Amino acid sequence: MPDFKYLKHYVADIKISAQRAMFGGANAEPGIHCRYCRARFKCEVLQKTSMNVIDVINNNVPQVLNGNSLAFEYTLLTRAMKLLQYRTDALKEQIVAELKAGNTLPGWILEQSYGRKRWSKELPTEQIIEDMSFWGLDIRKPDNIDTPTQVMTKLKKKIKENHIPIEPSVIEQYIEIPMTGMKIVEDTDSKIRASFAKYINPEAIPNE
């Protein structure tokens, strides 16, 4: 039977680290593990690391690299890109929560996001197949049926080749576009209004 006594000190280290993490005494060290951290949106260490990455990129002097220096910088930037993405994802979640709560964040608004077109769930598959067949469209596959996008492509081709009087709207009544949630987008309209405010209403701009 194998002897696992040598693992005892690892177990002790894990217990100590777990206690520190539970009671706020752990040393934060950004890495790929940040991807799974629920508190990354308020992690000062990840924030500072992200800002340092930006500073390094802005101050970096372009040069042709090779050998070890090329591999090192590529490895460094690849890791940095992941950290920046984790930080960005965390901030995005926080921004969505703030906007949903009715708070205003300059330059950003919530917008409804949608998924891909799909056949209406209220219609049986056999009915869709039969109705499409009536219009001369065979949408059956060995293990499924064509997607709405594929059917629309077939329909347009059929209209072009055979000059048949079928409107795409006939197919669209069988299709639905699911709502997948809210996403943040840049509030470009507000920016445009702000840029041209002095031309639209000069009196609203205070005198310098």
C-alpha positions, -999 to +999 in steps of 0.1 A: +000+000+000+015+034-010+027+057+018+010+091+016+027+106+046+046+130+024+013+147+016+007+158+052+025+191+048+005+199+016-028+192+035-016+215+063-008+243+038-043+239+021-060+241+055-041+273+064-048+288+030-085+279+032-088+296+066-071+328+054-094+328+023-125+324+045-116+352+069-101+377+045-065+371+053-054+356+020-028+371-002-045+380-035-025+370-065-041+375-100-040+347-124-061+325-146-080+314-115-095+349-114-119+336-141-139+317-114-138+343-087-172+359-078-155+388-061-133+399-089-154+430-096-141+445-063-106+430-062-081+458-058-052+436-068-068+426-101-077+462-108-041+474-101-027+446-122-050+456-151-040+492-149-003+482-148-008+462-179-022+492-197+007+514-185+032+489-197+016+487-231+014+525-234+050+530-224+065+501-243+090+510-270+083+490-302+112+468-311+118+436-331+121+407-307+135+372-312+144+341-292+138+342-255+127+378-254+100+371-281+087+341-263+087+359-229+068+390-241+043+369-260+037+347-228+034+378-207+009+396-230-012+364-234-015+362-196-022+399-193-049+397-219-067+370-199-065+391-167-079+422-186-107+400-199-116+388-164-116+423-151-137+435-180-162+407-175-165+415-138-171+452-145-196+444-172-217+424-147-215+452-122-225+478-148-255+457-158-266+455-122-262+493-117-282+501-148-309+476-139-312+493-106-320+526-124-286+542-118-270+563-146-236+555-160-223+581-185-217+566-219-235+533-213-270+520-215-288+486-214-301+471-246-322+439-251-302+411-267-316+384-289-306+349-299-307+332-332-339+327-352-357+295-344-389+277-352-417+287-329-420+264-300-458+267-301-458+248-334-453+211-337-423+201-359-445+179-381-468+209-388-438+230-398-425+202-421-459+198-437-465+235-442-431+240-457-437+211-480-468+229-493-445+256-505-422+231-522-396+233-494-382+200-481-367+210-447-362+174-434-328+161-423-318+126-412-319+136-375-334+171-375-349+198-398-333+229-415-329+260-394-351+290-403-320+307-419-314+277-441-350+276-452-350+313-460-319+307-482-337+279-500-368+300-504-348+329-520-331+305-543-364+290-553-379+324-560-350+334-581-348+302-602-385+295-606-400+330-602-427+316-578-448+342-560-438+334-524-431+361-500-405+355-472-431+368-448-450+335-453-421+317-436-415+344-410-448+337-393-433+303-382-402+319-368-394+335-334-364+353-321-358+346-284-348+373-260-315+362-242-312+390-217-298+425-214-264+437-226-245+470-222-238+491-252-222+525-257-247+554-255-237+569-288-269+590-291-261+609-259-225+615-271-238+628-304-263+651-286-236+663-263-212+671-292-238+692-311-256+707-280-240+741-285-253+742-321-287+730-312-292+751-281-264+776-276-281+791-245-277+758-227-239+760-228-225+782-200-202+810-210-165+803-203 
